[in-house]
Amino acid sequence: MKAVITVTGKDSMGIIAGVAGKCAELGANIVDISQSVLQEYFAMIMLADIDELNVDFAQFVDELEAFGEQKGLSVQAMHEDIFNTMHHI
């Protein structure tokens, strides 16, 4: 199983490291990442393997959102099944 994680906000040093560290702490393994900085704005999409989570998925989502709030970022995680269903034509 995988999760799609999006991160947006004002650019600052350590965003990728912080989100990656939080994912590792919760048992998620990042398998792909894309990020851009547009002037002072940061945007990132990560794909994470969540087969080895040490918390349930709802708690994973909540902890990433809380981490984002602490850093002044919007961090959202969506299960790949929901993401695929939303984007299926």
KEKOLTI-481735 format. One record per atom (N, C-alpha, C): residue number from 1; residue in three letters; atom name; x, y, z. Coordinates in steps of 0.05 Angstrom, whole numbers, padded with zeros to 5 digits, m for minus. Example, Ala and Ser with C-alpha at 12.3 -4.5 7.8 and 13.67 -1.06 7.14 Angstrom:
REM KEKOLTI-481735
(1, 'ALA', 'N', (00264, m00114, 00156))
(1, 'ALA', 'CA', (00246, m00090, 00156))
(1, 'ALA', 'C', (00264, m00066, 00156))
(2, 'SER', 'N', (00257, m00045, 00142))
(2, 'SER', 'CA', (00273, m00021, 00143))
(2, 'SER', 'C', (00258, 00001, 00157))
This chain:
REM KEKOLTI-481735
(1, 'MET', 'N', (00017, m00024, 00000))
(1, 'MET', 'CA', (00000, 00000, 00000))
(1, 'MET', 'C', (00018, 00025, 00000))
(2, 'LYS', 'N', (00007, 00046, m00012))
(2, 'LYS', 'CA', (00022, 00071, m00014))
(2, 'LYS', 'C', (00004, 00094, m00006))
(3, 'ALA', 'N', (00017, 00116, 00001))
(3, 'ALA', 'CA', (00004, 00141, 00007))
(3, 'ALA', 'C', (00016, 00163, m00009))
(4, 'VAL', 'N', (m00001, 00182, m00018))
(4, 'VAL', 'CA', (00008, 00206, m00032))
(4, 'VAL', 'C', (00008, 00228, m00011))
(5, 'ILE', 'N', (00031, 00241, m00007))
(5, 'ILE', 'CA', (00035, 00261, 00013))
(5, 'ILE', 'C', (00041, 00287, m00002))
(6, 'THR', 'N', (00026, 00309, 00004))
(6, 'THR', 'CA', (00031, 00335, m00008))
(6, 'THR', 'C', (00039, 00354, 00014))
(7, 'VAL', 'N', (00058, 00371, 00007))
(7, 'VAL', 'CA', (00068, 00391, 00026))
(7, 'VAL', 'C', (00070, 00418, 00011))
(8, 'THR', 'N', (00057, 00438, 00022))
(8, 'THR', 'CA', (00059, 00465, 00011))
(8, 'THR', 'C', (00063, 00485, 00033))
(9, 'GLY', 'N', (00076, 00507, 00026))
(9, 'GLY', 'CA', (00080, 00529, 00045))
(9, 'GLY', 'C', (00103, 00546, 00037))
(10, 'LYS', 'N', (00109, 00565, 00055))
(10, 'LYS', 'CA', (00132, 00583, 00050))
(10, 'LYS', 'C', (00158, 00566, 00052))
(11, 'ASP', 'N', (00176, 00570, 00034))
(11, 'ASP', 'CA', (00201, 00555, 00033))
(11, 'ASP', 'C', (00218, 00561, 00058))
(12, 'SER', 'N', (00230, 00541, 00068))
(12, 'SER', 'CA', (00250, 00544, 00090))
(12, 'SER', 'C', (00268, 00519, 00090))
(13, 'MET', 'N', (00291, 00522, 00102))
(13, 'MET', 'CA', (00310, 00500, 00103))
(13, 'MET', 'C', (00300, 00477, 00119))
(14, 'GLY', 'N', (00303, 00452, 00109))
(14, 'GLY', 'CA', (00297, 00428, 00124))
(14, 'GLY', 'C', (00269, 00417, 00120))
(15, 'ILE', 'N', (00254, 00427, 00102))
(15, 'ILE', 'CA', (00226, 00417, 00099))
(15, 'ILE', 'C', (00227, 00387, 00091))
(16, 'ILE', 'N', (00242, 00381, 00070))
(16, 'ILE', 'CA', (00243, 00353, 00061))
(16, 'ILE', 'C', (00253, 00335, 00083))
(17, 'ALA', 'N', (00275, 00343, 00096))
(17, 'ALA', 'CA', (00286, 00327, 00118))
(17, 'ALA', 'C', (00266, 00323, 00140))
(18, 'GLY', 'N', (00251, 00344, 00147))
(18, 'GLY', 'CA', (00232, 00342, 00168))
(18, 'GLY', 'C', (00209, 00323, 00162))
(19, 'VAL', 'N', (00198, 00325, 00138))
(19, 'VAL', 'CA', (00176, 00308, 00130))
(19, 'VAL', 'C', (00186, 00279, 00127))
(20, 'ALA', 'N', (00209, 00276, 00115))
(20, 'ALA', 'CA', (00220, 00249, 00112))
(20, 'ALA', 'C', (00226, 00236, 00140))
(21, 'GLY', 'N', (00236, 00252, 00158))
(21, 'GLY', 'CA', (00241, 00242, 00185))
(21, 'GLY', 'C', (00216, 00233, 00199))
(22, 'LYS', 'N', (00194, 00249, 00196))
(22, 'LYS', 'CA', (00169, 00242, 00208))
(22, 'LYS', 'C', (00158, 00217, 00196))
(23, 'CYS', 'N', (00160, 00214, 00169))
(23, 'CYS', 'CA', (00151, 00189, 00156))
(23, 'CYS', 'C', (00166, 00165, 00167))
(24, 'ALA', 'N', (00193, 00168, 00169))
(24, 'ALA', 'CA', (00209, 00146, 00179))
(24, 'ALA', 'C', (00201, 00138, 00208))
(25, 'GLU', 'N', (00197, 00159, 00224))
(25, 'GLU', 'CA', (00188, 00154, 00252))
(25, 'GLU', 'C', (00163, 00138, 00254))
(26, 'LEU', 'N', (00145, 00142, 00235))
(26, 'LEU', 'CA', (00119, 00129, 00235))
(26, 'LEU', 'C', (00119, 00103, 00219))
(27, 'GLY', 'N', (00142, 00096, 00207))
(27, 'GLY', 'CA', (00144, 00071, 00192))
(27, 'GLY', 'C', (00139, 00072, 00163))
(28, 'ALA', 'N', (00137, 00096, 00151))
(28, 'ALA', 'CA', (00132, 00098, 00122))
(28, 'ALA', 'C', (00159, 00102, 00108))
(29, 'ASN', 'N', (00161, 00089, 00085))
(29, 'ASN', 'CA', (00185, 00091, 00069))
(29, 'ASN', 'C', (00180, 00107, 00043))
(30, 'ILE', 'N', (00194, 00128, 00039))
(30, 'ILE', 'CA', (00190, 00145, 00016))
(30, 'ILE', 'C', (00202, 00131, m00008))
(31, 'VAL', 'N', (00185, 00128, m00029))
(31, 'VAL', 'CA', (00194, 00114, m00053))
(31, 'VAL', 'C', (00197, 00133, m00077))
(32, 'ASP', 'N', (00185, 00156, m00076))
(32, 'ASP', 'CA', (00188, 00176, m00098))
(32, 'ASP', 'C', (00182, 00204, m00086))
(33, 'ILE', 'N', (00194, 00224, m00098))
(33, 'ILE', 'CA', (00190, 00251, m00089))
(33, 'ILE', 'C', (00194, 00270, m00112))
(34, 'SER', 'N', (00178, 00291, m00112))
(34, 'SER', 'CA', (00181, 00313, m00131))
(34, 'SER', 'C', (00176, 00339, m00115))
(35, 'GLN', 'N', (00193, 00358, m00119))
(35, 'GLN', 'CA', (00190, 00383, m00105))
(35, 'GLN', 'C', (00198, 00407, m00122))
(36, 'SER', 'N', (00186, 00429, m00117))
(36, 'SER', 'CA', (00192, 00454, m00131))
(36, 'SER', 'C', (00191, 00477, m00112))
(37, 'VAL', 'N', (00207, 00497, m00118))
(37, 'VAL', 'CA', (00206, 00522, m00103))
(37, 'VAL', 'C', (00200, 00544, m00124))
(38, 'LEU', 'N', (00178, 00558, m00120))
(38, 'LEU', 'CA', (00170, 00579, m00138))
(38, 'LEU', 'C', (00171, 00605, m00122))
(39, 'GLN', 'N', (00192, 00621, m00128))
(39, 'GLN', 'CA', (00198, 00645, m00112))
(39, 'GLN', 'C', (00202, 00636, m00083))
(40, 'GLU', 'N', (00185, 00645, m00065))
(40, 'GLU', 'CA', (00188, 00636, m00037))
(40, 'GLU', 'C', (00169, 00614, m00029))
(41, 'TYR', 'N', (00155, 00602, m00048))
(41, 'TYR', 'CA', (00136, 00581, m00042))
(41, 'TYR', 'C', (00146, 00553, m00048))
(42, 'PHE', 'N', (00141, 00534, m00030))
(42, 'PHE', 'CA', (00151, 00507, m00032))
(42, 'PHE', 'C', (00127, 00489, m00038))
(43, 'ALA', 'N', (00131, 00470, m00056))
(43, 'ALA', 'CA', (00110, 00450, m00062))
(43, 'ALA', 'C', (00124, 00423, m00066))
(44, 'MET', 'N', (00113, 00402, m00054))
(44, 'MET', 'CA', (00125, 00375, m00056))
(44, 'MET', 'C', (00103, 00354, m00056))
(45, 'ILE', 'N', (00108, 00334, m00072))
(45, 'ILE', 'CA', (00091, 00310, m00072))
(45, 'ILE', 'C', (00109, 00286, m00067))
(46, 'MET', 'N', (00102, 00270, m00048))
(46, 'MET', 'CA', (00117, 00246, m00041))
(46, 'MET', 'C', (00099, 00221, m00044))
(47, 'LEU', 'N', (00111, 00199, m00052))
(47, 'LEU', 'CA', (00097, 00174, m00053))
(47, 'LEU', 'C', (00111, 00157, m00032))
(48, 'ALA', 'N', (00096, 00147, m00013))
(48, 'ALA', 'CA', (00108, 00131, 00009))
(48, 'ALA', 'C', (00095, 00104, 00011))
(49, 'ASP', 'N', (00112, 00084, 00016))
(49, 'ASP', 'CA', (00103, 00057, 00021))
(49, 'ASP', 'C', (00094, 00056, 00051))
(50, 'ILE', 'N', (00069, 00048, 00056))
(50, 'ILE', 'CA', (00059, 00049, 00083))
(50, 'ILE', 'C', (00053, 00021, 00094))
(51, 'ASP', 'N', (00065, 00000, 00081))
(51, 'ASP', 'CA', (00060, m00027, 00091))
(51, 'ASP', 'C', (00071, m00032, 00119))
(52, 'GLU', 'N', (00091, m00017, 00127))
(52, 'GLU', 'CA', (00104, m00022, 00153))
(52, 'GLU', 'C', (00098, 00000, 00173))
(53, 'LEU', 'N', (00076, 00015, 00170))
(53, 'LEU', 'CA', (00069, 00035, 00189))
(53, 'LEU', 'C', (00067, 00023, 00217))
(54, 'ASN', 'N', (00076, 00038, 00237))
(54, 'ASN', 'CA', (00074, 00029, 00265))
(54, 'ASN', 'C', (00051, 00043, 00279))
(55, 'VAL', 'N', (00034, 00057, 00264))
(55, 'VAL', 'CA', (00009, 00069, 00274))
(55, 'VAL', 'C', (m00012, 00063, 00253))
(56, 'ASP', 'N', (m00037, 00067, 00259))
(56, 'ASP', 'CA', (m00058, 00063, 00239))
(56, 'ASP', 'C', (m00057, 00087, 00220))
(57, 'PHE', 'N', (m00069, 00084, 00196))
(57, 'PHE', 'CA', (m00067, 00104, 00175))
(57, 'PHE', 'C', (m00079, 00131, 00184))
(58, 'ALA', 'N', (m00101, 00130, 00199))
(58, 'ALA', 'CA', (m00113, 00155, 00209))
(58, 'ALA', 'C', (m00094, 00171, 00227))
(59, 'GLN', 'N', (m00080, 00156, 00244))
(59, 'GLN', 'CA', (m00060, 00170, 00261))
(59, 'GLN', 'C', (m00037, 00180, 00245))
(60, 'PHE', 'N', (m00028, 00165, 00224))
(60, 'PHE', 'CA', (m00007, 00174, 00206))
(60, 'PHE', 'C', (m00015, 00201, 00194))
(61, 'VAL', 'N', (m00039, 00203, 00184))
(61, 'VAL', 'CA', (m00049, 00228, 00172))
(61, 'VAL', 'C', (m00049, 00250, 00192))
(62, 'ASP', 'N', (m00060, 00245, 00216))
(62, 'ASP', 'CA', (m00062, 00265, 00237))
(62, 'ASP', 'C', (m00034, 00275, 00245))
(63, 'GLU', 'N', (m00015, 00257, 00248))
(63, 'GLU', 'CA', (00012, 00265, 00257))
(63, 'GLU', 'C', (00026, 00281, 00236))
(64, 'LEU', 'N', (00022, 00275, 00210))
(64, 'LEU', 'CA', (00034, 00291, 00189))
(64, 'LEU', 'C', (00022, 00319, 00188))
(65, 'GLU', 'N', (m00004, 00320, 00191))
(65, 'GLU', 'CA', (m00018, 00346, 00192))
(65, 'GLU', 'C', (m00008, 00363, 00215))
(66, 'ALA', 'N', (m00006, 00351, 00239))
(66, 'ALA', 'CA', (00004, 00365, 00262))
(66, 'ALA', 'C', (00032, 00375, 00258))
(67, 'PHE', 'N', (00049, 00358, 00246))
(67, 'PHE', 'CA', (00077, 00366, 00240))
(67, 'PHE', 'C', (00077, 00391, 00222))
(68, 'GLY', 'N', (00060, 00390, 00202))
(68, 'GLY', 'CA', (00058, 00413, 00183))
(68, 'GLY', 'C', (00049, 00438, 00198))
(69, 'GLU', 'N', (00030, 00436, 00215))
(69, 'GLU', 'CA', (00020, 00459, 00230))
(69, 'GLU', 'C', (00043, 00471, 00246))
(70, 'GLN', 'N', (00059, 00454, 00259))
(70, 'GLN', 'CA', (00081, 00464, 00276))
(70, 'GLN', 'C', (00101, 00479, 00259))
(71, 'LYS', 'N', (00104, 00472, 00233))
(71, 'LYS', 'CA', (00124, 00484, 00216))
(71, 'LYS', 'C', (00113, 00505, 00197))
(72, 'GLY', 'N', (00087, 00511, 00200))
(72, 'GLY', 'CA', (00074, 00531, 00183))
(72, 'GLY', 'C', (00069, 00521, 00155))
(73, 'LEU', 'N', (00065, 00495, 00152))
(73, 'LEU', 'CA', (00061, 00482, 00126))
(73, 'LEU', 'C', (00034, 00468, 00125))
(74, 'SER', 'N', (00025, 00463, 00101))
(74, 'SER', 'CA', (00002, 00446, 00097))
(74, 'SER', 'C', (00013, 00419, 00089))
(75, 'VAL', 'N', (00009, 00398, 00105))
(75, 'VAL', 'CA', (00018, 00371, 00099))
(75, 'VAL', 'C', (m00007, 00353, 00099))
(76, 'GLN', 'N', (m00012, 00340, 00076))
(76, 'GLN', 'CA', (m00035, 00323, 00074))
(76, 'GLN', 'C', (m00027, 00296, 00063))
(77, 'ALA', 'N', (m00039, 00275, 00073))
(77, 'ALA', 'CA', (m00033, 00248, 00064))
(77, 'ALA', 'C', (m00059, 00235, 00055))
(78, 'MET', 'N', (m00058, 00221, 00033))
(78, 'MET', 'CA', (m00082, 00207, 00022))
(78, 'MET', 'C', (m00074, 00179, 00014))
(79, 'HIS', 'N', (m00090, 00160, 00022))
(79, 'HIS', 'CA', (m00085, 00132, 00014))
(79, 'HIS', 'C', (m00087, 00130, m00017))
(80, 'GLU', 'N', (m00069, 00114, m00029))
(80, 'GLU', 'CA', (m00068, 00113, m00058))
(80, 'GLU', 'C', (m00095, 00103, m00070))
(81, 'ASP', 'N', (m00110, 00087, m00056))
(81, 'ASP', 'CA', (m00136, 00078, m00066))
(81, 'ASP', 'C', (m00155, 00101, m00070))
(82, 'ILE', 'N', (m00155, 00119, m00051))
(82, 'ILE', 'CA', (m00173, 00143, m00053))
(82, 'ILE', 'C', (m00162, 00161, m00075))
(83, 'PHE', 'N', (m00136, 00165, m00075))
(83, 'PHE', 'CA', (m00124, 00183, m00096))
(83, 'PHE', 'C', (m00131, 00172, m00124))
(84, 'ASN', 'N', (m00127, 00146, m00128))
(84, 'ASN', 'CA', (m00133, 00134, m00154))
(84, 'ASN', 'C', (m00162, 00136, m00162))
(85, 'THR', 'N', (m00180, 00132, m00142))
(85, 'THR', 'CA', (m00208, 00134, m00147))
(85, 'THR', 'C', (m00216, 00163, m00155))
(86, 'MET', 'N', (m00205, 00182, m00141))
(86, 'MET', 'CA', (m00211, 00210, m00147))
(86, 'MET', 'C', (m00201, 00219, m00175))
(87, 'HIS', 'N', (m00180, 00207, m00184))
(87, 'HIS', 'CA', (m00168, 00215, m00209))
(87, 'HIS', 'C', (m00172, 00195, m00232))
(88, 'HIS', 'N', (m00191, 00177, m00228))
(88, 'HIS', 'CA', (m00198, 00158, m00249))
(88, 'HIS', 'C', (m00219, 00170, m00268))
(89, 'ILE', 'N', (m00213, 00169, m00293))
(89, 'ILE', 'CA', (m00231, 00180, m00313))
(89, 'ILE', 'C', (m00250, 00159, m00323))
